[in-house]
Amino acid sequence: MKAFFKGLLIFFIIILLLGAITVALLFTLVNSFKYMTYSSAKMEKVYAAFNAEEIKFIAHRGLSSEEYQNTAEAFRLAAEDPTVWGIETDIWVTGDGHYVCMHDADSLDGVDNVRDVTLAEALSTPLRKSERNKKKYPDDDFAPTLEEYLDICRDGGKVAVIELKDKYMTEAEIDGVLEIIKSKGVEVSFGSFHFEKLRYIRSKDADVILHLFTFVGLPRDMADAGFTSEEKLNRVIEQRINLSCNYLFLTKALADMFHDAGLEVGVWTVNDKKTVACLFNDYGVDYVTSDKSRGRLFG
């Protein structure tokens, strides 16, 4: 009998988990489903009221639709495109205290964490690729240094959009990044899923553009904090931090909350012009992060 009830309990737990996953998937597709239902007549009205030049386009990991992500080639291609406002990358710290541009700590082939290797080793180790990307980009590609990336942004007249993804990055390491940026004389914007990192940067620079990267509008490092959702967002707004949301999760209430506070709203990662136009129409988005440039989307 105990075995029966134990099995029944496990069954119900599985059903609940599957239900939660289904609801989550449906929730993430709300905007996509909504835009799929828009008629041709409605889209004509949307496009008629839409001006793509009002949106600041950010090249996601460089122009990653054309060159392998987070490489000097992808950054240079974005820098050469007049319709790109900023070039986004993630930065990581090597074992000897230098900074390289790549997506994750384990983005180097055969290396579990870039903090385990020196700068020289990081720069000579190819970036890890999926089988699909190996077919598309058969040659080895390598991570550039932060300095090389900043030079490309500065020389191309682009804003360097730097994501601080590493939750273990210390304030001293952030200070090192700020010093390099200062020496390069490049315009920069910072984004992170971690509120405290952005708050620290705000304490060092009252004017720099900051973005909270998020799926559902809440800072990742406030998950267990004793605040309501509204209080968490108000803490972000008090620091003059803009919102940069995965476009599938953006709601009008969330966008309005930041716009009403005089802040801006961005979305990522959007690669088709219909969705860009609808997001601008519905939420008045100010930034779009895309694997493509505005020119490649809208001609």
NORMORA-V889319 format. One record per pair of residues at least 4 apart in sequence whose C-alpha atoms are under 7 Angstrom apart, sorted by the first residue. I is the first residue (numbers start at 0). J is the second residue. D is the distance in Angstrom with one decimal. If there is no record, write none. Layout:
BEGIN
I:J:D
I:J:D
END
This chain:
BEGIN
0:4:6.4
1:5:6.0
2:6:6.0
3:7:6.1
4:8:6.0
5:9:6.3
6:10:6.1
7:11:6.3
8:12:6.2
9:13:6.2
10:14:6.3
11:15:6.1
12:16:6.2
13:17:6.1
14:18:6.1
15:19:6.1
16:20:6.2
17:21:6.1
18:22:6.2
19:23:6.1
20:24:6.1
21:25:6.2
22:26:6.0
23:27:6.2
24:28:6.5
25:29:6.5
27:247:5.2
27:248:5.8
28:32:6.0
28:247:6.0
29:33:6.0
29:247:6.7
30:34:6.1
30:247:5.5
31:35:6.2
31:247:6.8
32:36:6.5
33:37:6.9
37:41:6.0
37:42:6.5
38:42:6.2
39:43:6.2
40:44:6.6
41:45:6.3
42:46:6.0
43:47:6.0
44:48:6.4
45:49:6.2
45:276:6.7
45:277:6.7
45:280:6.4
46:276:6.5
49:276:6.3
54:285:5.1
54:286:5.5
54:287:6.8
55:84:5.5
55:285:6.3
55:286:4.7
55:287:6.3
56:83:5.3
56:84:5.3
56:85:6.6
56:286:5.9
56:287:5.0
56:288:5.9
56:292:6.5
56:293:6.2
57:83:6.0
57:84:5.7
57:85:4.6
57:86:5.5
57:87:6.4
57:287:6.0
57:288:4.5
57:289:6.3
58:62:5.3
58:77:6.4
58:83:6.5
58:85:6.2
58:86:4.8
58:87:5.9
58:288:6.0
58:289:5.6
58:290:5.9
58:291:6.6
58:292:6.3
59:63:6.5
59:86:6.6
59:87:5.2
59:288:5.7
59:289:5.2
59:290:5.0
60:68:5.2
60:69:4.8
60:86:6.8
60:87:5.0
60:88:4.8
61:68:6.2
61:69:6.0
61:73:4.6
61:74:4.4
61:77:5.7
61:86:5.6
61:87:6.2
62:66:6.4
62:73:4.9
62:74:6.4
62:76:6.1
62:77:5.0
62:290:5.7
62:291:6.0
63:67:5.6
63:68:4.8
63:73:5.9
63:290:5.1
64:290:5.1
64:291:5.8
66:72:6.3
66:73:4.9
67:73:6.3
67:136:6.8
68:73:6.2
69:73:6.4
69:88:6.3
69:100:6.2
69:101:5.4
69:142:6.7
70:74:6.3
70:140:7.0
70:141:6.5
70:142:5.7
70:143:6.2
71:75:6.0
71:143:6.0
71:148:6.8
72:76:6.2
73:77:6.3
74:78:6.1
74:86:6.8
74:151:6.8
75:79:6.2
75:151:6.2
76:80:6.6
77:83:6.5
77:86:6.8
78:151:6.8
78:152:6.2
78:155:4.7
78:157:6.4
79:155:6.3
82:292:6.3
82:293:5.5
82:294:5.7
83:292:5.8
83:293:6.7
84:157:5.8
84:158:6.4
85:157:5.0
85:158:4.3
85:159:5.8
85:160:6.1
86:157:6.7
86:158:6.3
86:159:5.4
86:160:5.5
87:159:6.4
87:160:4.4
87:161:5.8
88:100:6.3
88:101:6.9
88:160:6.5
88:161:5.4
88:162:6.1
89:100:5.6
89:101:5.6
89:102:5.5
89:161:5.9
89:162:4.7
89:163:6.3
89:164:6.5
90:98:6.3
90:99:5.5
90:100:4.6
90:101:6.2
90:162:6.7
90:163:6.4
91:98:5.5
91:99:5.4
91:100:6.4
91:104:6.7
91:165:6.8
92:96:5.8
92:97:5.5
92:98:4.7
92:99:6.5
92:113:6.9
92:114:6.1
93:97:5.3
93:98:6.2
93:113:5.3
93:114:4.4
93:115:7.0
93:116:6.0
93:117:5.6
93:118:5.8
94:113:6.9
94:114:4.1
94:115:5.3
94:116:5.2
94:117:5.2
95:117:5.3
95:118:6.7
97:118:6.2
98:144:5.9
98:145:5.5
99:142:6.4
99:143:5.8
99:144:4.3
99:145:5.3
100:142:5.7
100:143:5.7
100:144:5.9
100:145:6.0
101:106:6.5
101:142:6.0
102:106:6.3
104:112:4.9
104:113:5.4
105:110:5.8
105:111:4.7
105:112:4.9
105:113:6.4
106:126:5.7
106:127:5.3
107:124:6.2
107:125:6.0
107:126:4.5
107:127:5.1
108:124:6.5
108:125:5.8
108:126:5.4
108:127:4.3
113:121:7.0
116:120:5.9
116:121:6.3
117:121:6.1
118:122:6.1
119:123:6.3
120:124:6.2
122:141:6.3
122:142:6.0
122:143:6.9
124:141:6.7
125:139:5.7
125:140:5.4
125:141:4.9
126:140:5.7
126:141:5.4
126:142:6.6
128:132:5.7
128:133:5.9
129:133:6.1
130:134:6.5
131:135:6.5
132:136:5.6
133:137:4.9
143:147:6.2
143:148:6.7
144:148:6.4
145:149:6.2
146:150:6.2
147:151:6.4
148:152:6.3
149:153:6.0
149:159:6.6
149:183:7.0
149:185:6.7
150:154:6.0
151:155:6.0
152:156:6.0
152:157:4.8
152:158:6.3
152:159:5.9
153:157:6.1
153:185:5.1
158:186:5.1
158:187:5.2
158:188:6.8
159:186:6.3
159:187:4.6
159:188:6.1
160:187:5.9
160:188:4.7
160:189:5.7
161:188:6.2
161:189:4.9
161:190:6.1
162:189:5.8
162:190:4.7
162:191:5.4
163:190:6.3
163:191:5.1
164:191:6.0
164:192:6.9
168:172:6.2
169:173:6.3
170:174:6.1
171:175:6.4
172:176:6.5
173:177:6.3
174:178:6.2
175:179:6.4
176:180:6.3
177:181:6.1
178:182:6.3
179:183:6.3
180:184:6.3
180:185:6.4
188:207:6.3
188:208:4.9
188:209:5.8
189:208:6.5
189:209:5.0
189:210:6.3
190:209:5.7
190:210:4.5
190:211:5.7
190:212:6.1
191:197:6.8
191:210:6.7
191:211:5.5
191:212:5.3
192:211:5.8
192:212:4.7
192:213:5.9
192:218:5.8
192:219:5.6
193:197:6.8
193:218:5.9
193:219:5.6
193:220:5.4
194:198:6.1
194:211:6.9
194:218:5.7
194:220:6.5
195:199:6.1
196:200:6.4
197:201:6.2
197:209:6.8
198:202:6.3
198:238:6.6
199:203:6.7
200:204:6.1
201:205:5.5
201:238:7.0
209:240:5.0
209:241:5.9
210:240:5.4
210:241:4.5
210:242:5.4
210:243:5.7
211:240:6.4
211:241:6.1
211:242:5.1
211:243:5.6
212:242:6.6
212:243:4.8
212:244:5.9
213:217:6.4
213:218:6.7
213:243:6.3
213:244:4.9
213:245:6.4
214:244:5.5
214:245:5.1
214:248:6.0
215:248:5.9
216:244:6.8
217:231:6.8
217:232:6.6
226:230:5.7
226:231:6.0
227:231:6.2
228:232:6.4
229:233:6.1
230:234:6.3
231:235:6.6
232:236:6.3
233:237:6.0
234:238:6.7
235:239:6.8
235:240:5.7
236:240:5.6
239:262:6.9
241:262:5.5
241:263:5.2
241:264:6.0
242:263:6.5
242:264:4.9
242:265:6.1
243:264:5.8
243:265:4.3
243:266:5.3
244:248:7.0
244:249:6.2
244:265:6.2
244:266:4.8
244:267:6.3
245:249:6.7
245:266:5.5
245:267:4.9
245:268:6.7
246:266:5.0
246:267:5.7
249:253:6.8
250:254:6.3
251:255:5.8
251:282:5.7
252:256:6.1
253:257:6.7
254:258:6.2
254:264:6.3
254:282:6.1
255:259:5.7
256:260:6.5
257:261:6.6
257:262:5.2
257:263:6.4
257:264:6.9
258:262:5.1
258:263:5.9
263:285:6.0
264:284:5.3
264:285:5.4
264:286:6.4
265:284:5.6
265:285:5.6
265:286:4.2
265:287:5.6
266:286:6.3
266:287:5.2
266:288:6.2
267:287:6.1
267:288:4.8
267:289:6.5
268:288:5.3
268:289:5.0
269:275:6.7
269:287:6.9
269:288:6.5
269:289:5.1
270:289:5.6
270:290:6.3
270:291:6.3
271:275:6.6
271:296:6.6
272:276:6.1
272:296:5.7
272:297:6.6
273:277:6.2
274:278:6.0
275:279:6.2
276:280:6.1
277:281:5.9
278:282:5.5
278:283:6.7
278:284:6.3
279:283:4.3
279:284:5.0
291:295:6.0
291:296:6.6
292:296:6.3
293:297:5.9
294:298:4.7
END
